[in-house]
Amino acid sequence: MQAIIERYVRSSLHGDLYDKAFECLSQLRQAAVSEDEAPTFNKFLEKVKDLYSSGPHQGFFALLAKSKLSLITKLESEISSVVTPAEAAAFLQDKGAKPPAAEKPNPKKKDDDFDLID
């Protein structure tokens, strides 16, 4: 199932297969919760974030964040997960998104042209 999800995302043109990939991922998550396979699912979801939170398919990760499909928490799977709800919520934050830094004024150096003389 993991390979199918990745293939849907990679083969998607302008996000046309993201819904299929999302549905597969959602079903995989449900199965992982019911089978106490949270670590396997969470590891795969971390891979998905690494691959798709930036780049040409970042829209797929944005879909996950918008739908709040995140890591399986210990509230959902007490036996196999150690992830807190706060960690699961933080996971959905785009790792590439940083607040823009304020531009620092570039102090003028005196006699910059003198550096060009040998």
FIBA-660660 format. One record per atom (N, C-alpha, C): residue number from 1; residue in three letters; atom name; x, y, z. Coordinates in Angstrom, 1 decimal. Each point is the difference from the previous one (the first is absolute). Layout:
N
<node seq="NUM" type="ALA" atom="CA" east="X" north="Y" up="Z"/>
...
END
This chain:
118
<node seq="1" type="MET" atom="N" east="0.8" north="-1.2" up="0.0"/>
<node seq="1" type="MET" atom="CA" east="-0.8" north="1.2" up="0.0"/>
<node seq="1" type="MET" atom="C" east="0.9" north="1.3" up="0.0"/>
<node seq="2" type="GLN" atom="N" east="1.1" north="-0.1" up="0.7"/>
<node seq="2" type="GLN" atom="CA" east="0.9" north="1.2" up="0.1"/>
<node seq="2" type="GLN" atom="C" east="0.5" north="0.3" up="-1.4"/>
<node seq="3" type="ALA" atom="N" east="0.4" north="-1.0" up="-0.8"/>
<node seq="3" type="ALA" atom="CA" east="0.5" north="0.2" up="-1.3"/>
<node seq="3" type="ALA" atom="C" east="-1.1" north="0.6" up="-0.9"/>
<node seq="4" type="ILE" atom="N" east="-1.2" north="-0.4" up="0.2"/>
<node seq="4" type="ILE" atom="CA" east="-1.1" north="0.5" up="-0.9"/>
<node seq="4" type="ILE" atom="C" east="-0.2" north="1.5" up="0.4"/>
<node seq="5" type="ILE" atom="N" east="0.0" north="0.3" up="1.2"/>
<node seq="5" type="ILE" atom="CA" east="-0.2" north="1.4" up="0.4"/>
<node seq="5" type="ILE" atom="C" east="1.1" north="0.9" up="-0.6"/>
<node seq="6" type="GLU" atom="N" east="1.2" north="-0.4" up="0.1"/>
<node seq="6" type="GLU" atom="CA" east="1.1" north="0.7" up="-0.5"/>
<node seq="6" type="GLU" atom="C" east="-0.1" north="0.1" up="-1.6"/>
<node seq="7" type="ARG" atom="N" east="-0.4" north="-1.0" up="-0.6"/>
<node seq="7" type="ARG" atom="CA" east="-0.1" north="0.0" up="-1.5"/>
<node seq="7" type="ARG" atom="C" east="-1.1" north="1.0" up="-0.4"/>
<node seq="8" type="TYR" atom="N" east="-1.2" north="0.0" up="0.7"/>
<node seq="8" type="TYR" atom="CA" east="-1.0" north="0.9" up="-0.3"/>
<node seq="8" type="TYR" atom="C" east="0.5" north="1.5" up="0.1"/>
<node seq="9" type="VAL" atom="N" east="0.7" north="0.2" up="1.1"/>
<node seq="9" type="VAL" atom="CA" east="0.5" north="1.4" up="0.2"/>
<node seq="9" type="VAL" atom="C" east="1.0" north="0.4" up="-1.1"/>
<node seq="10" type="ARG" atom="N" east="1.0" north="-0.9" up="-0.3"/>
<node seq="10" type="ARG" atom="CA" east="1.0" north="0.3" up="-1.0"/>
<node seq="10" type="ARG" atom="C" east="-0.6" north="0.1" up="-1.4"/>
<node seq="11" type="SER" atom="N" east="-1.0" north="-0.8" up="-0.3"/>
<node seq="11" type="SER" atom="CA" east="-0.6" north="0.0" up="-1.3"/>
<node seq="11" type="SER" atom="C" east="-1.0" north="1.1" up="-0.2"/>
<node seq="12" type="SER" atom="N" east="-0.3" north="0.7" up="1.0"/>
<node seq="12" type="SER" atom="CA" east="-1.1" north="1.0" up="0.0"/>
<node seq="12" type="SER" atom="C" east="0.4" north="1.2" up="-0.9"/>
<node seq="13" type="LEU" atom="N" east="-0.9" north="0.4" up="-0.8"/>
<node seq="13" type="LEU" atom="CA" east="0.2" north="1.2" up="-0.8"/>
<node seq="13" type="LEU" atom="C" east="-0.9" north="1.1" up="0.6"/>
<node seq="14" type="HIS" atom="N" east="0.6" north="1.0" up="0.5"/>
<node seq="14" type="HIS" atom="CA" east="-0.7" north="1.1" up="0.6"/>
<node seq="14" type="HIS" atom="C" east="-1.0" north="-0.5" up="1.1"/>
<node seq="15" type="GLY" atom="N" east="0.4" north="-1.0" up="0.7"/>
<node seq="15" type="GLY" atom="CA" east="-0.8" north="-0.5" up="1.2"/>
<node seq="15" type="GLY" atom="C" east="-1.2" north="-0.9" up="-0.4"/>
<node seq="16" type="ASP" atom="N" east="-0.1" north="-0.5" up="-1.2"/>
<node seq="16" type="ASP" atom="CA" east="-1.1" north="-0.7" up="-0.4"/>
<node seq="16" type="ASP" atom="C" east="-0.2" north="-1.4" up="0.7"/>
<node seq="17" type="LEU" atom="N" east="1.1" north="-0.5" up="0.5"/>
<node seq="17" type="LEU" atom="CA" east="-0.1" north="-1.3" up="0.7"/>
<node seq="17" type="LEU" atom="C" east="0.2" north="0.1" up="1.5"/>
<node seq="18" type="TYR" atom="N" east="0.1" north="1.3" up="0.5"/>
<node seq="18" type="TYR" atom="CA" east="0.1" north="0.2" up="1.4"/>
<node seq="18" type="TYR" atom="C" east="-1.1" north="-0.6" up="0.8"/>
<node seq="19" type="ASP" atom="N" east="-1.2" north="0.1" up="-0.5"/>
<node seq="19" type="ASP" atom="CA" east="-1.2" north="-0.5" up="0.8"/>
<node seq="19" type="ASP" atom="C" east="0.1" north="-1.5" up="0.1"/>
<node seq="20" type="LYS" atom="N" east="0.4" north="-0.7" up="-1.0"/>
<node seq="20" type="LYS" atom="CA" east="0.2" north="-1.5" up="0.1"/>
<node seq="20" type="LYS" atom="C" east="1.1" north="-0.3" up="1.0"/>
<node seq="21" type="ALA" atom="N" east="1.1" north="0.7" up="-0.1"/>
<node seq="21" type="ALA" atom="CA" east="1.1" north="-0.3" up="1.0"/>
<node seq="21" type="ALA" atom="C" east="-0.5" north="0.3" up="1.4"/>
<node seq="22" type="PHE" atom="N" east="-0.8" north="1.1" up="0.2"/>
<node seq="22" type="PHE" atom="CA" east="-0.5" north="0.4" up="1.3"/>
<node seq="22" type="PHE" atom="C" east="-0.9" north="-1.1" up="0.5"/>
<node seq="23" type="GLU" atom="N" east="-0.9" north="-0.5" up="-0.8"/>
<node seq="23" type="GLU" atom="CA" east="-0.9" north="-1.1" up="0.4"/>
<node seq="23" type="GLU" atom="C" east="0.7" north="-1.2" up="0.4"/>
<node seq="24" type="CYS" atom="N" east="1.0" north="-0.4" up="-0.8"/>
<node seq="24" type="CYS" atom="CA" east="0.8" north="-1.2" up="0.4"/>
<node seq="24" type="CYS" atom="C" east="0.8" north="0.2" up="1.3"/>
<node seq="25" type="LEU" atom="N" east="0.5" north="1.2" up="0.2"/>
<node seq="25" type="LEU" atom="CA" east="0.7" north="0.3" up="1.2"/>
<node seq="25" type="LEU" atom="C" east="-0.9" north="0.0" up="1.2"/>
<node seq="26" type="SER" atom="N" east="-1.2" north="0.5" up="-0.2"/>
<node seq="26" type="SER" atom="CA" east="-1.0" north="0.0" up="1.1"/>
<node seq="26" type="SER" atom="C" east="-0.4" north="-1.4" up="0.4"/>
<node seq="27" type="GLN" atom="N" east="-0.2" north="-0.8" up="-1.0"/>
<node seq="27" type="GLN" atom="CA" east="-0.3" north="-1.5" up="0.2"/>
<node seq="27" type="GLN" atom="C" east="1.1" north="-0.7" up="0.7"/>
<node seq="28" type="LEU" atom="N" east="1.2" north="0.3" up="-0.4"/>
<node seq="28" type="LEU" atom="CA" east="1.2" north="-0.6" up="0.6"/>
<node seq="28" type="LEU" atom="C" east="0.1" north="0.5" up="1.5"/>
<node seq="29" type="ARG" atom="N" east="-0.3" north="1.2" up="0.3"/>
<node seq="29" type="ARG" atom="CA" east="0.0" north="0.5" up="1.3"/>
<node seq="29" type="ARG" atom="C" east="-1.0" north="-0.7" up="0.9"/>
<node seq="30" type="GLN" atom="N" east="-1.2" north="-0.2" up="-0.5"/>
<node seq="30" type="GLN" atom="CA" east="-1.1" north="-0.7" up="0.7"/>
<node seq="30" type="GLN" atom="C" east="0.5" north="-1.4" up="0.3"/>
<node seq="31" type="ALA" atom="N" east="0.5" north="-0.7" up="-1.0"/>
<node seq="31" type="ALA" atom="CA" east="0.5" north="-1.4" up="0.2"/>
<node seq="31" type="ALA" atom="C" east="1.1" north="0.0" up="1.1"/>
<node seq="32" type="ALA" atom="N" east="0.9" north="1.0" up="-0.1"/>
<node seq="32" type="ALA" atom="CA" east="1.1" north="0.0" up="1.0"/>
<node seq="32" type="ALA" atom="C" east="-0.5" north="0.2" up="1.4"/>
<node seq="33" type="VAL" atom="N" east="-1.0" north="0.8" up="0.2"/>
<node seq="33" type="VAL" atom="CA" east="-0.6" north="0.2" up="1.3"/>
<node seq="33" type="VAL" atom="C" east="-0.6" north="-1.3" up="0.5"/>
<node seq="34" type="SER" atom="N" east="-0.8" north="-0.6" up="-0.8"/>
<node seq="34" type="SER" atom="CA" east="-0.7" north="-1.2" up="0.4"/>
<node seq="34" type="SER" atom="C" east="0.9" north="-1.2" up="0.2"/>
<node seq="35" type="GLU" atom="N" east="1.2" north="0.0" up="-0.7"/>
<node seq="35" type="GLU" atom="CA" east="0.9" north="-1.1" up="0.1"/>
<node seq="35" type="GLU" atom="C" east="1.2" north="0.3" up="1.0"/>
<node seq="36" type="ASP" atom="N" east="-0.1" north="1.1" up="0.7"/>
<node seq="36" type="ASP" atom="CA" east="1.1" north="0.5" up="0.8"/>
<node seq="36" type="ASP" atom="C" east="1.4" north="0.0" up="-0.7"/>
<node seq="37" type="GLU" atom="N" east="0.0" north="0.6" up="-1.2"/>
<node seq="37" type="GLU" atom="CA" east="1.2" north="0.2" up="-0.8"/>
<node seq="37" type="GLU" atom="C" east="0.3" north="1.5" up="-0.1"/>
<node seq="38" type="ALA" atom="N" east="-0.2" north="0.7" up="1.0"/>
<node seq="38" type="ALA" atom="CA" east="0.3" north="1.4" up="0.0"/>
<node seq="38" type="ALA" atom="C" east="1.4" north="0.4" up="-0.4"/>
<node seq="39" type="PRO" atom="N" east="1.0" north="-0.7" up="0.6"/>
<node seq="39" type="PRO" atom="CA" east="1.4" north="0.3" up="-0.4"/>
<node seq="39" type="PRO" atom="C" east="0.3" north="-0.1" up="-1.5"/>
<node seq="40" type="THR" atom="N" east="-0.6" north="-1.0" up="-0.6"/>
<node seq="40" type="THR" atom="CA" east="0.2" north="-0.2" up="-1.5"/>
<node seq="40" type="THR" atom="C" east="-0.6" north="1.2" up="-0.8"/>
<node seq="41" type="PHE" atom="N" east="-1.3" north="0.3" up="0.4"/>
<node seq="41" type="PHE" atom="CA" east="-0.7" north="1.1" up="-0.7"/>
<node seq="41" type="PHE" atom="C" east="0.7" north="1.3" up="0.3"/>
<node seq="42" type="ASN" atom="N" east="0.4" north="0.3" up="1.2"/>
<node seq="42" type="ASN" atom="CA" east="0.6" north="1.3" up="0.3"/>
<node seq="42" type="ASN" atom="C" east="1.4" north="0.1" up="-0.7"/>
<node seq="43" type="LYS" atom="N" east="0.7" north="-1.0" up="-0.1"/>
<node seq="43" type="LYS" atom="CA" east="1.3" north="0.0" up="-0.7"/>
<node seq="43" type="LYS" atom="C" east="-0.3" north="0.3" up="-1.5"/>
<node seq="44" type="PHE" atom="N" east="-1.0" north="-0.6" up="-0.6"/>
<node seq="44" type="PHE" atom="CA" east="-0.3" north="0.3" up="-1.4"/>
<node seq="44" type="PHE" atom="C" east="-0.5" north="1.4" up="-0.2"/>
<node seq="45" type="LEU" atom="N" east="-0.8" north="0.5" up="1.0"/>
<node seq="45" type="LEU" atom="CA" east="-0.5" north="1.4" up="-0.1"/>
<node seq="45" type="LEU" atom="C" east="1.2" north="1.0" up="0.1"/>
<node seq="46" type="GLU" atom="N" east="1.0" north="-0.3" up="0.8"/>
<node seq="46" type="GLU" atom="CA" east="1.2" north="0.8" up="0.1"/>
<node seq="46" type="GLU" atom="C" east="0.7" north="0.1" up="-1.4"/>
<node seq="47" type="LYS" atom="N" east="0.0" north="-1.2" up="-0.6"/>
<node seq="47" type="LYS" atom="CA" east="0.6" north="-0.1" up="-1.4"/>
<node seq="47" type="LYS" atom="C" east="-0.8" north="0.9" up="-1.0"/>
<node seq="48" type="VAL" atom="N" east="-1.3" north="-0.1" up="0.1"/>
<node seq="48" type="VAL" atom="CA" east="-0.9" north="0.8" up="-0.9"/>
<node seq="48" type="VAL" atom="C" east="0.3" north="1.5" up="0.3"/>
<node seq="49" type="LYS" atom="N" east="0.2" north="0.4" up="1.2"/>
<node seq="49" type="LYS" atom="CA" east="0.2" north="1.4" up="0.3"/>
<node seq="49" type="LYS" atom="C" east="1.4" north="0.4" up="-0.6"/>
<node seq="50" type="ASP" atom="N" east="1.0" north="-0.8" up="0.2"/>
<node seq="50" type="ASP" atom="CA" east="1.3" north="0.3" up="-0.5"/>
<node seq="50" type="ASP" atom="C" east="0.0" north="0.1" up="-1.6"/>
<node seq="51" type="LEU" atom="N" east="-0.8" north="-0.8" up="-0.6"/>
<node seq="51" type="LEU" atom="CA" east="0.0" north="0.0" up="-1.5"/>
<node seq="51" type="LEU" atom="C" east="-0.9" north="1.1" up="-0.5"/>
<node seq="52" type="TYR" atom="N" east="-1.1" north="0.3" up="0.6"/>
<node seq="52" type="TYR" atom="CA" east="-1.0" north="0.8" up="-0.6"/>
<node seq="52" type="TYR" atom="C" east="-0.4" north="1.3" up="0.7"/>
<node seq="53" type="SER" atom="N" east="0.7" north="0.4" up="1.1"/>
<node seq="53" type="SER" atom="CA" east="-0.4" north="1.2" up="0.6"/>
<node seq="53" type="SER" atom="C" east="0.6" north="1.2" up="-0.7"/>
<node seq="54" type="SER" atom="N" east="0.9" north="-0.2" up="-1.0"/>
<node seq="54" type="SER" atom="CA" east="0.5" north="1.0" up="-0.8"/>
<node seq="54" type="SER" atom="C" east="0.3" north="-0.6" up="-1.4"/>
<node seq="55" type="GLY" atom="N" east="0.2" north="0.8" up="-1.0"/>
<node seq="55" type="GLY" atom="CA" east="0.2" north="-0.5" up="-1.3"/>
<node seq="55" type="GLY" atom="C" east="-1.2" north="-0.1" up="-0.9"/>
<node seq="56" type="PRO" atom="N" east="0.0" north="-0.7" up="-1.1"/>
<node seq="56" type="PRO" atom="CA" east="-1.1" north="0.0" up="-0.9"/>
<node seq="56" type="PRO" atom="C" east="-1.3" north="-0.6" up="0.5"/>
<node seq="57" type="HIS" atom="N" east="0.1" north="-0.8" up="1.0"/>
<node seq="57" type="HIS" atom="CA" east="-1.2" north="-0.7" up="0.5"/>
<node seq="57" type="HIS" atom="C" east="-0.4" north="0.5" up="1.4"/>
<node seq="58" type="GLN" atom="N" east="0.4" north="1.2" up="0.4"/>
<node seq="58" type="GLN" atom="CA" east="-0.3" north="0.5" up="1.3"/>
<node seq="58" type="GLN" atom="C" east="-1.5" north="0.2" up="0.2"/>
<node seq="59" type="GLY" atom="N" east="-0.8" north="0.0" up="-1.1"/>
<node seq="59" type="GLY" atom="CA" east="-1.4" north="0.1" up="0.2"/>
<node seq="59" type="GLY" atom="C" east="-0.6" north="-1.2" up="0.6"/>
<node seq="60" type="PHE" atom="N" east="0.7" north="-1.2" up="-0.1"/>
<node seq="60" type="PHE" atom="CA" east="-0.5" north="-1.2" up="0.7"/>
<node seq="60" type="PHE" atom="C" east="0.1" north="0.1" up="1.5"/>
<node seq="61" type="PHE" atom="N" east="1.1" north="0.5" up="0.4"/>
<node seq="61" type="PHE" atom="CA" east="0.2" north="0.2" up="1.5"/>
<node seq="61" type="PHE" atom="C" east="-0.9" north="1.1" up="0.5"/>
<node seq="62" type="ALA" atom="N" east="-0.3" north="1.0" up="-0.8"/>
<node seq="62" type="ALA" atom="CA" east="-0.9" north="1.0" up="0.4"/>
<node seq="62" type="ALA" atom="C" east="-1.4" north="-0.6" up="0.1"/>
<node seq="63" type="LEU" atom="N" east="-0.4" north="-0.9" up="-0.8"/>
<node seq="63" type="LEU" atom="CA" east="-1.3" north="-0.7" up="0.1"/>
<node seq="63" type="LEU" atom="C" east="0.0" north="-0.8" up="1.3"/>
<node seq="64" type="LEU" atom="N" east="1.1" north="-0.6" up="0.4"/>
<node seq="64" type="LEU" atom="CA" east="0.0" north="-0.7" up="1.3"/>
<node seq="64" type="LEU" atom="C" east="-0.2" north="0.9" up="1.2"/>
<node seq="65" type="ALA" atom="N" east="0.7" north="1.2" up="-0.1"/>
<node seq="65" type="ALA" atom="CA" east="-0.1" north="0.9" up="1.1"/>
<node seq="65" type="ALA" atom="C" east="-1.4" north="0.6" up="0.0"/>
<node seq="66" type="LYS" atom="N" east="-0.6" north="0.3" up="-1.1"/>
<node seq="66" type="LYS" atom="CA" east="-1.3" north="0.6" up="0.0"/>
<node seq="66" type="LYS" atom="C" east="-1.0" north="-1.0" up="0.5"/>
<node seq="67" type="SER" atom="N" east="0.2" north="-1.3" up="-0.3"/>
<node seq="67" type="SER" atom="CA" east="-1.0" north="-1.0" up="0.5"/>
<node seq="67" type="SER" atom="C" east="0.4" north="-0.5" up="1.4"/>
<node seq="68" type="LYS" atom="N" east="1.1" north="0.5" up="0.5"/>
<node seq="68" type="LYS" atom="CA" east="0.5" north="-0.4" up="1.4"/>
<node seq="68" type="LYS" atom="C" east="0.3" north="-1.5" up="0.1"/>
<node seq="69" type="LEU" atom="N" east="0.4" north="-0.6" up="-1.1"/>
<node seq="69" type="LEU" atom="CA" east="0.5" north="-1.4" up="0.0"/>
<node seq="69" type="LEU" atom="C" east="1.4" north="0.0" up="0.5"/>
<node seq="70" type="SER" atom="N" east="0.2" north="-0.5" up="1.2"/>
<node seq="70" type="SER" atom="CA" east="1.4" north="0.1" up="0.6"/>
<node seq="70" type="SER" atom="C" east="0.4" north="-1.3" up="0.6"/>
<node seq="71" type="LEU" atom="N" east="1.0" north="0.1" up="0.8"/>
<node seq="71" type="LEU" atom="CA" east="0.5" north="-1.2" up="0.7"/>
<node seq="71" type="LEU" atom="C" east="-1.0" north="-0.6" up="0.9"/>
<node seq="72" type="ILE" atom="N" east="0.1" north="-1.3" up="0.2"/>
<node seq="72" type="ILE" atom="CA" east="-0.9" north="-0.7" up="0.9"/>
<node seq="72" type="ILE" atom="C" east="0.5" north="0.3" up="1.4"/>
<node seq="73" type="THR" atom="N" east="-0.9" north="0.4" up="0.9"/>
<node seq="73" type="THR" atom="CA" east="0.4" north="0.4" up="1.3"/>
<node seq="73" type="THR" atom="C" east="-0.3" north="-1.1" up="1.0"/>
<node seq="74" type="LYS" atom="N" east="0.6" north="0.1" up="1.2"/>
<node seq="74" type="LYS" atom="CA" east="-0.2" north="-1.0" up="1.0"/>
<node seq="74" type="LYS" atom="C" east="-1.4" north="0.0" up="0.6"/>
<node seq="75" type="LEU" atom="N" east="-0.8" north="1.0" up="-0.3"/>
<node seq="75" type="LEU" atom="CA" east="-1.5" north="0.0" up="0.3"/>
<node seq="75" type="LEU" atom="C" east="-0.7" north="-1.0" up="-0.9"/>
<node seq="76" type="GLU" atom="N" east="0.5" north="-0.1" up="-1.2"/>
<node seq="76" type="GLU" atom="CA" east="-0.7" north="-0.9" up="-1.0"/>
<node seq="76" type="GLU" atom="C" east="0.5" north="-1.4" up="0.1"/>
<node seq="77" type="SER" atom="N" east="1.3" north="-0.2" up="0.3"/>
<node seq="77" type="SER" atom="CA" east="0.6" north="-1.3" up="0.1"/>
<node seq="77" type="SER" atom="C" east="0.9" north="0.0" up="1.2"/>
<node seq="78" type="GLU" atom="N" east="-0.6" north="-0.3" up="1.1"/>
<node seq="78" type="GLU" atom="CA" east="0.7" north="0.0" up="1.3"/>
<node seq="78" type="GLU" atom="C" east="1.2" north="-1.0" up="0.0"/>
<node seq="79" type="ILE" atom="N" east="-0.2" north="-1.1" up="-0.7"/>
<node seq="79" type="ILE" atom="CA" east="1.0" north="-1.1" up="0.0"/>
<node seq="79" type="ILE" atom="C" east="1.3" north="0.4" up="-0.8"/>
<node seq="80" type="SER" atom="N" east="-0.2" north="0.6" up="-1.2"/>
<node seq="80" type="SER" atom="CA" east="1.1" north="0.1" up="-0.9"/>
<node seq="80" type="SER" atom="C" east="0.5" north="1.4" up="-0.3"/>
<node seq="81" type="SER" atom="N" east="-0.7" north="1.0" up="0.5"/>
<node seq="81" type="SER" atom="CA" east="0.5" north="1.4" up="-0.3"/>
<node seq="81" type="SER" atom="C" east="0.4" north="0.7" up="1.2"/>
<node seq="82" type="VAL" atom="N" east="1.0" north="0.8" up="-0.2"/>
<node seq="82" type="VAL" atom="CA" east="0.6" north="0.9" up="1.1"/>
<node seq="82" type="VAL" atom="C" east="-0.2" north="1.5" up="-0.3"/>
<node seq="83" type="VAL" atom="N" east="-0.7" north="0.3" up="-1.2"/>
<node seq="83" type="VAL" atom="CA" east="-0.1" north="1.3" up="-0.4"/>
<node seq="83" type="VAL" atom="C" east="-1.2" north="0.7" up="0.7"/>
<node seq="84" type="THR" atom="N" east="0.3" north="1.2" up="0.5"/>
<node seq="84" type="THR" atom="CA" east="-1.1" north="0.8" up="0.7"/>
<node seq="84" type="THR" atom="C" east="-0.8" north="0.7" up="-1.0"/>
<node seq="85" type="PRO" atom="N" east="-1.2" north="0.4" up="0.3"/>
<node seq="85" type="PRO" atom="CA" east="-0.8" north="0.8" up="-0.9"/>
<node seq="85" type="PRO" atom="C" east="0.7" north="1.3" up="-0.4"/>
<node seq="86" type="ALA" atom="N" east="0.7" north="0.6" up="0.9"/>
<node seq="86" type="ALA" atom="CA" east="0.7" north="1.3" up="-0.3"/>
<node seq="86" type="ALA" atom="C" east="1.1" north="-0.3" up="-1.1"/>
<node seq="87" type="GLU" atom="N" east="0.7" north="-1.1" up="0.2"/>
<node seq="87" type="GLU" atom="CA" east="1.0" north="-0.4" up="-1.0"/>
<node seq="87" type="GLU" atom="C" east="-0.6" north="-0.3" up="-1.4"/>
<node seq="88" type="ALA" atom="N" east="-1.2" north="-0.6" up="0.0"/>
<node seq="88" type="ALA" atom="CA" east="-0.6" north="-0.3" up="-1.2"/>
<node seq="88" type="ALA" atom="C" east="-0.5" north="1.3" up="-0.7"/>
<node seq="89" type="ALA" atom="N" east="-0.5" north="1.0" up="0.8"/>
<node seq="89" type="ALA" atom="CA" east="-0.4" north="1.2" up="-0.6"/>
<node seq="89" type="ALA" atom="C" east="1.2" north="0.8" up="-0.5"/>
<node seq="90" type="ALA" atom="N" east="1.1" north="0.0" up="0.7"/>
<node seq="90" type="ALA" atom="CA" east="1.2" north="0.7" up="-0.4"/>
<node seq="90" type="ALA" atom="C" east="0.6" north="-0.6" up="-1.3"/>
<node seq="91" type="PHE" atom="N" east="-0.2" north="-1.3" up="-0.1"/>
<node seq="91" type="PHE" atom="CA" east="0.5" north="-0.7" up="-1.2"/>
<node seq="91" type="PHE" atom="C" east="-0.5" north="0.5" up="-1.3"/>
<node seq="92" type="LEU" atom="N" east="-1.2" north="0.5" up="0.0"/>
<node seq="92" type="LEU" atom="CA" east="-0.6" north="0.5" up="-1.2"/>
<node seq="92" type="LEU" atom="C" east="0.5" north="1.4" up="-0.4"/>
<node seq="93" type="GLN" atom="N" east="0.7" north="0.6" up="0.8"/>
<node seq="93" type="GLN" atom="CA" east="0.6" north="1.3" up="-0.4"/>
<node seq="93" type="GLN" atom="C" east="1.1" north="-0.2" up="-1.0"/>
<node seq="94" type="ASP" atom="N" east="-0.1" north="0.8" up="-1.1"/>
<node seq="94" type="ASP" atom="CA" east="0.9" north="-0.1" up="-1.1"/>
<node seq="94" type="ASP" atom="C" east="1.4" north="0.3" up="0.5"/>
<node seq="95" type="LYS" atom="N" east="1.0" north="-1.0" up="-0.1"/>
<node seq="95" type="LYS" atom="CA" east="1.3" north="0.2" up="0.4"/>
<node seq="95" type="LYS" atom="C" east="0.8" north="1.1" up="-0.8"/>
<node seq="96" type="GLY" atom="N" east="-0.5" north="0.2" up="-1.2"/>
<node seq="96" type="GLY" atom="CA" east="0.7" north="1.0" up="-0.8"/>
<node seq="96" type="GLY" atom="C" east="-0.5" north="1.4" up="0.2"/>
<node seq="97" type="ALA" atom="N" east="-1.1" north="0.2" up="0.7"/>
<node seq="97" type="ALA" atom="CA" east="-0.6" north="1.3" up="0.2"/>
<node seq="97" type="ALA" atom="C" east="0.6" north="0.7" up="1.2"/>
<node seq="98" type="LYS" atom="N" east="0.7" north="1.1" up="-0.3"/>
<node seq="98" type="LYS" atom="CA" east="0.6" north="0.7" up="1.1"/>
<node seq="98" type="LYS" atom="C" east="-0.5" north="1.5" up="-0.2"/>
<node seq="99" type="PRO" atom="N" east="-0.2" north="0.6" up="1.1"/>
<node seq="99" type="PRO" atom="CA" east="-0.4" north="1.4" up="-0.1"/>
<node seq="99" type="PRO" atom="C" east="1.1" north="0.8" up="-0.7"/>
<node seq="100" type="PRO" atom="N" east="-0.4" north="0.9" up="-0.9"/>
<node seq="100" type="PRO" atom="CA" east="1.1" north="0.8" up="-0.6"/>
<node seq="100" type="PRO" atom="C" east="0.8" north="0.9" up="0.9"/>
<node seq="101" type="ALA" atom="N" east="1.3" north="-0.1" up="-0.1"/>
<node seq="101" type="ALA" atom="CA" east="0.8" north="0.8" up="0.8"/>
<node seq="101" type="ALA" atom="C" east="0.0" north="1.5" up="-0.4"/>
<node seq="102" type="ALA" atom="N" east="0.1" north="0.8" up="0.9"/>
<node seq="102" type="ALA" atom="CA" east="0.0" north="1.5" up="-0.3"/>
<node seq="102" type="ALA" atom="C" east="1.4" north="0.2" up="-0.7"/>
<node seq="103" type="GLU" atom="N" east="0.0" north="0.8" up="-1.0"/>
<node seq="103" type="GLU" atom="CA" east="1.2" north="0.3" up="-0.7"/>
<node seq="103" type="GLU" atom="C" east="0.8" north="1.0" up="0.9"/>
<node seq="104" type="LYS" atom="N" east="1.3" north="-0.3" up="0.1"/>
<node seq="104" type="LYS" atom="CA" east="0.9" north="0.8" up="0.8"/>
<node seq="104" type="LYS" atom="C" east="0.6" north="1.1" up="-1.0"/>
<node seq="105" type="PRO" atom="N" east="0.1" north="1.2" up="0.4"/>
<node seq="105" type="PRO" atom="CA" east="0.6" north="1.0" up="-0.8"/>
<node seq="105" type="PRO" atom="C" east="1.4" north="-0.3" up="-0.2"/>
<node seq="106" type="ASN" atom="N" east="0.5" north="0.1" up="-1.3"/>
<node seq="106" type="ASN" atom="CA" east="1.4" north="-0.2" up="-0.3"/>
<node seq="106" type="ASN" atom="C" east="0.8" north="1.3" up="0.2"/>
<node seq="107" type="PRO" atom="N" east="0.8" north="0.0" up="1.1"/>
<node seq="107" type="PRO" atom="CA" east="0.7" north="1.2" up="0.2"/>
<node seq="107" type="PRO" atom="C" east="1.1" north="0.3" up="-1.1"/>
<node seq="108" type="LYS" atom="N" east="0.0" north="1.2" up="-0.4"/>
<node seq="108" type="LYS" atom="CA" east="0.9" north="0.4" up="-1.0"/>
<node seq="108" type="LYS" atom="C" east="1.5" north="0.0" up="0.5"/>
<node seq="109" type="LYS" atom="N" east="0.8" north="-0.6" up="-0.8"/>
<node seq="109" type="LYS" atom="CA" east="1.4" north="0.1" up="0.4"/>
<node seq="109" type="LYS" atom="C" east="0.7" north="1.2" up="-0.7"/>
<node seq="110" type="LYS" atom="N" east="0.9" north="0.6" up="0.7"/>
<node seq="110" type="LYS" atom="CA" east="0.7" north="1.2" up="-0.5"/>
<node seq="110" type="LYS" atom="C" east="1.0" north="-0.5" up="-1.0"/>
<node seq="111" type="ASP" atom="N" east="0.2" north="0.6" up="-1.1"/>
<node seq="111" type="ASP" atom="CA" east="1.0" north="-0.2" up="-1.0"/>
<node seq="111" type="ASP" atom="C" east="0.0" north="-1.5" up="-0.4"/>
<node seq="112" type="ASP" atom="N" east="-1.1" north="-0.5" up="-0.4"/>
<node seq="112" type="ASP" atom="CA" east="-0.1" north="-1.4" up="-0.5"/>
<node seq="112" type="ASP" atom="C" east="0.9" north="-0.2" up="-1.3"/>
<node seq="113" type="ASP" atom="N" east="0.1" north="1.0" up="-0.8"/>
<node seq="113" type="ASP" atom="CA" east="0.8" north="-0.1" up="-1.2"/>
<node seq="113" type="ASP" atom="C" east="1.5" north="-0.2" up="0.3"/>
<node seq="114" type="PHE" atom="N" east="0.5" north="0.3" up="1.1"/>
<node seq="114" type="PHE" atom="CA" east="1.4" north="-0.2" up="0.4"/>
<node seq="114" type="PHE" atom="C" east="0.3" north="-1.5" up="0.1"/>
<node seq="115" type="ASP" atom="N" east="-1.0" north="-0.8" up="0.2"/>
<node seq="115" type="ASP" atom="CA" east="0.3" north="-1.4" up="0.1"/>
<node seq="115" type="ASP" atom="C" east="0.3" north="-0.6" up="-1.4"/>
<node seq="116" type="LEU" atom="N" east="-0.4" north="0.7" up="-1.0"/>
<node seq="116" type="LEU" atom="CA" east="0.2" north="-0.5" up="-1.4"/>
<node seq="116" type="LEU" atom="C" east="1.4" north="0.3" up="-0.5"/>
<node seq="117" type="ILE" atom="N" east="0.8" north="0.9" up="0.6"/>
<node seq="117" type="ILE" atom="CA" east="1.3" north="0.4" up="-0.4"/>
<node seq="117" type="ILE" atom="C" east="1.0" north="-1.0" up="0.5"/>
<node seq="118" type="ASP" atom="N" east="0.9" north="-0.4" up="-0.9"/>
<node seq="118" type="ASP" atom="CA" east="1.1" north="-0.9" up="0.5"/>
<node seq="118" type="ASP" atom="C" east="1.2" north="0.7" up="0.4"/>
END
